[in-house]
Amino acid sequence: MRDYSKVGPKFWIGATGKRLRAAGMEAQIVAMYLLTSPHANMLGLYYCPTMFIAHETGLGLEGASKGLQSAIEAGFCEYDEASEVVWVIEMASYQIGEALKPNDLRVKGVQNEYGSLPENPYLARFYEKYSAAFCMSACRGKTSPYEAPSKPLRSQEQEQEKEQEQEQKSLGGDGQPDGTDGGDGNGTNPDAAPAAPPKTKRGTRLPEDWRLPKGWGDWALENRPDMTDADVRHQAACFADYWHGKAGADARKADWEATWRNWIRRADSPLPKGGPARPGRMNPPAHPQQPKEPRDVVTSI
């Protein structure tokens, strides 16, 4: 965790700051939190579940989701629900600087921090934006040039409405697939390309009878050498209890294996043998830390 974060006066008076102010108090609180979060890094690209924002700002899930959506619409950040990674787009230039010289020791630090990030859709775009300024040498997450950027947060109802609209477009007025001119008379065209597979839902809940797959456990042991089999089983129990207890769209994930890996990455190191069991990193503390008084340019965490 960093000791401090840089927050300039433009946060309040710049163009983006004015849009955040117009969006409401929740947007400003979430934006300030993302700049000074104890989970943030100097890149402004990091793992940050909405649950963290809700608990540590005191906004609750509804207020945190509203503020995050407003911050996205203001152009302050982007957020990927599947990986639960946020990108505060201009944060790296404020925390690191406009540019680094090749012999600056921070160049290696930037590349190492970038290389340690969990998979997310912003890796290639971050590299394209900052590689020249920070003398970065290796790009991750290269995607097709035809792939559109990820969408901002959407509610479950909006996703369902979109899926229904797409289904209606693919059907005729009578509820049957439209015919194609030049076909065989049965409403089909033998030369037409095969239909694309139906779109799957954005995410699913963790099955009630979920048990830790062996491959997931092996991955945890390989990537967290400080953990034992018992530690991994304990984390699996915490993981299941946490996600089974959530409700609504926040409880649905497109890739549960990626969610498990992020959980393990964030889990606290186990205590020495004989000490009490510690919960997973994603369990919020009982008493949130009180924020310190802000300073003129530097905001303490």
Number of C-alpha atoms within 10 A of each C-alpha: 9 13 9 15 21 16 21 14 10 11 16 15 12 12 13 16 21 15 20 27 20 13 18 14 13 22 28 23 21 26 23 15 17 25 22 22 23 17 15 21 22 20 22 23 27 24 24 20 17 21 17 20 23 18 17 21 19 13 17 16 16 11 19 24 22 19 25 28 21 26 28 22 17 20 16 21 22 24 28 19 23 17 22 18 21 24 26 21 18 15 22 20 16 16 17 16 11 11 14 16 11 13 9 11 10 15 19 16 13 19 19 12 14 22 14 9 15 18 15 22 20 22 20 16 17 20 22 13 12 17 18 12 17 25 20 19 11 11 16 17 14 12 12 7 6 6 7 8 10 13 11 16 17 12 12 16 10 10 13 13 11 12 17 12 11 13 14 14 12 14 13 12 10 7 10 11 14 14 15 14 10 11 13 11 10 8 14 15 14 11 8 9 7 7 7 6 6 9 9 9 13 16 17 14 17 16 10 10 6 11 11 16 10 9 10 16 18 13 12 23 17 11 12 15 9 13 20 13 12 9 19 21 15 15 25 22 16 19 22 18 12 14 17 15 8 13 10 9 15 17 15 20 21 16 13 16 14 17 16 19 17 18 19 25 16 14 19 16 16 17 13 8 7 6 8 9 12 16 17 22 17 18 14 13 11 7 8 11 9 8 11 9 8 11 9 9 11 13 19 18 18
